[in-house]
Amino acid sequence: MSVMEQDSAGAPARASLLNDPKVRGLFYQVLLIAALVFFGYFIVTNTIANLERQNIASGWGFLENTAGFGIIQSMVPYSETSSYGTALVVGLFNTILVAIVGIFFATIIGFVVGIARLSNNWVINRIAYCYVELVRNVPLLLQIFFWYFAVLRAVPGKREKWSLFDTVHLNIGGLRLPKPIWEPGSFMIGIALVVAIVACVVISRWAHKRQDATGQQFPMFWTAVGLIIGLPLLAYLVMGMPMHLEHPVFIDTGPRIRQGFELNVGINVIPEFLALTAALAIYTAAFIAEIVRAGIQAVSHGQTEAAHALGLRNGPTLRLVVIPQAMRVIIPPLTSQYLNLTKNSSLAVAIAFPDLVSVGGTVLNQTGQAIEIIGIWMAVYLSLSLLTSAFMNWYNQRMALVER
């Protein structure tokens, strides 16, 4: 006799719906979604009620109102009569600029220090070790203060300067650089630069295929340098040199109060940007150095021995054999450090650098639009993080091993 229960017609009875794993799983998913929707509805309605009770208007119309405050660094046209929306765009561009420059220098310093950590030279090894242990164990905010208040406050005052080749100047007002002035016909220089970059990409792919087929290396580095410098220079000469440099003008005569650099002449990199970028790059580089060291050590030592057996020296072995394999280990944690650097740039508010958080804080204080400003902050940093992750994931897939 069967142990399965039967109904009155003799057919096997169906199991209870509560015992069906599919039905039970669907029930819990619907319950979770309903709870999240209710929680979101409660938060939104409660926030709206609190704002109405405090007579705080909500909406995005404030972005069109006049800002009424100045910003010391702007990559787009801005004045005190510009809108709050323009001010937030200025802060956004400043944040992106700090992130890009910081990532660039942090990567270079991190790779150099990471390789130095594995050097057989005791002095180089110990210097790299001390750098890593010192920098990564000191809070980033303190390092920003160090660079801003201790280092950049020790340079000459506004009536004096330090100069390099009478071209680059530094004082407490910032770093002064020559400014390129573009004239009619200078667009050909930009076109030549784009052509040079495209040519480098095409030649690089051809060189890799050639090396895979024949084993012969192509001098790609010097070829790229020649193209990127040579083609724009050639276009510059052919078009009759349609660009000149506007050098900073320093006045050291006349009344003391009028001495110093002329305004709006040359490029002025403000000290807040210098301090923030230096602190972010040096701090993040300490973590990148350990990632690079771990990635290199993850490559089997047999790879190095095989390369030496083929006659490769230490430099080419590291560049052609070890680093390409180590990158598969380095890239994922390297992505996290890039994201951290971008988010850590929000500490710029501590030294009054006009990044998105600093400018947004000023807008919030003047308008009281806390929900909207915080929403903008969250959306911007989330977008920057997702874009960085997407690019690094694409690069990681390109570096991954391809099974044959």
TAQUIRA-V376072 format. One line per field, one symbol per residue. ss: DSSP state (@ for helix, = for strand, . for the rest). A space follows every 50 residues. Layout:
# TAQUIRA-V376072
ss->???
This chain:
# TAQUIRA-V376072
ss->.....=.....=....@@@.@@@@@@@@@@@@@@@@@@@@@@@@@@@@@@ @@@.......@@@@.=................=@@@@@@@@@@@@@@@@@ @@@@@@@@@@@@@@@@.....@@@@@@@@@@@@@@@...@@@@@@@@@@@ @..........===...====..====.====....@@@@@@@@@@@@@@ @@@@@@@@@@@@@@.....@@@@@@@@@@@@@@@@@@@....====...= =....@@@.==.....===.@@@@@@@@@@@@@@@@@@@@@@@@@@@@.. @@@@@@@@@....@@@@@@@@@@@@@@@@@@@@@@@@@@@@@@@@@@@@@ @....@@@@@@@@@@@@..@@@@@@@@@@@@@@@@@@@@@@@@@@@@@@. ....
